[in-house]
Amino acid sequence: MAKDGTIYSTCPVCGYIAFNSQEEACDNCGEELTEEEMRESGFSSMDSLIRLDQLYYFVPDDEKAAITFEQPTISEDGYTLDESWRPSVSKDAIKKQAIHYHEFRRKYPIKVEIIKKGQD
C-alpha cells in the first residue's frame, strides 16, 4: 500500500498497513523495529521485541476495560487493518502486563500542572 509516496507493509505490532520499512517504524503505533532497538531492549530476536511492543500496545488505558484484539478497520490516522494479521501475544500475557502497568500508574501517577499566561 502506498500513501504520500511511501510504501507501507503490515506492522507486526499493531496489524495496520502502516509500517514504513525505510524508517523501520510504524506510522500508526509509532513502534520502531530496528536492530539497535532490539539490542537496547536486551533481546536477541526481533520476535521478542515485537511481543514486548504488543504487550504495551494492547494494554487498555482503563484498567476496567476488557482486553481485546478487535480494532477498527481503519485506524484514527487512516491506515487499513490487515485482516490476516494476528498478534503473537496471548490475552493472558496482556492481562499479566496490565496488572503491573496499572499498579505502576497508581504508585507513580502522572501529574499535570496547567499554567495560564497573562494572569498577574
C-alpha positions in Angstrom: 0.0 0.0 0.0 1.3 3.5 -0.8 0.4 6.7 0.9 2.0 10.1 0.2 4.7 8.3 -1.8 5.6 5.9 1.0 5.2 2.2 0.5 3.7 0.5 3.6 3.5 -3.1 4.8 1.7 -4.6 7.7 3.1 -3.6 11.1 3.9 -6.7 13.1 3.0 -4.9 16.3 -0.4 -3.3 15.6 -1.6 -5.0 12.4 -2.2 -1.9 10.4 -0.7 -1.5 6.9 1.4 1.4 8.2 5.0 0.0 8.6 7.5 2.2 6.8 10.4 -0.1 6.0 12.7 2.8 5.1 12.2 4.3 8.6 11.9 0.9 10.2 8.9 2.2 12.2 5.1 2.2 12.1 3.4 5.4 11.2 0.3 4.2 13.1 1.5 2.9 16.5 4.9 4.5 16.4 6.9 1.5 17.3 10.5 1.3 16.0 11.6 -2.2 14.9 15.3 -1.8 14.4 18.3 -4.0 15.3 19.5 -1.2 17.6 16.1 -1.0 19.4 16.2 -4.8 19.8 19.6 -4.8 21.4 18.9 -1.8 23.6 15.8 -3.7 24.9 18.0 -6.7 25.7 16.6 -9.0 23.1 18.4 -11.3 20.7 15.4 -11.7 18.3 13.1 -9.3 16.6 10.1 -11.6 17.5 10.8 -10.9 21.2 10.8 -7.2 20.7 7.6 -7.4 18.7 5.9 -9.4 21.5 7.0 -6.8 24.1 5.7 -4.0 22.0 2.4 -5.8 21.6 2.1 -6.3 25.3 2.2 -2.5 25.8 0.1 -1.7 22.7 -2.8 -3.8 23.8 -2.9 -2.9 27.5 -6.0 -0.8 27.8 -5.6 2.6 29.5 -8.8 2.0 31.5 -8.0 -0.9 33.9 -11.6 -1.9 33.9 -11.8 -2.3 30.1 -11.7 -5.7 28.6 -8.6 -6.8 26.7 -9.4 -7.3 23.1 -7.6 -7.6 19.8 -10.6 -6.2 18.0 -9.6 -3.0 16.2 -11.3 -0.6 13.8 -10.9 -1.5 10.1 -9.4 2.0 9.6 -7.2 3.5 12.3 -7.6 7.0 13.7 -4.7 8.0 11.4 -6.4 6.5 8.3 -4.4 3.2 8.0 -6.1 0.0 6.9 -6.1 -3.1 9.2 -4.6 -6.2 7.6 -7.4 -8.7 8.2 -5.0 -11.6 8.0 -2.7 -10.2 10.8 -2.8 -11.9 14.2 -0.9 -10.9 17.4 1.9 -13.1 18.7 0.9 -12.5 22.4 -2.0 -14.0 24.2 -4.7 -12.2 26.1 -3.4 -13.9 29.3 0.0 -12.4 28.8 -1.5 -8.9 28.3 -3.7 -9.3 31.4 -0.5 -10.0 33.5 1.2 -7.0 31.9 -1.9 -4.8 32.5 -1.8 -5.7 36.3 1.8 -4.4 36.5 1.1 -1.4 34.3 -1.8 -0.2 36.3 -0.1 -0.9 39.7 2.8 1.3 38.4 0.5 4.1 37.3 -1.2 4.1 40.7 2.1 4.2 42.5 3.6 6.8 40.2 0.8 9.0 38.9 1.4 11.5 36.2 0.9 15.0 37.5 0.0 17.7 35.1 0.1 21.4 36.0 -1.6 24.0 33.8 0.0 27.4 33.9 -2.1 30.2 32.5 -0.2 33.0 30.8 -1.1 36.7 31.4 -2.7 36.4 34.8 -1.0 38.8 37.0 
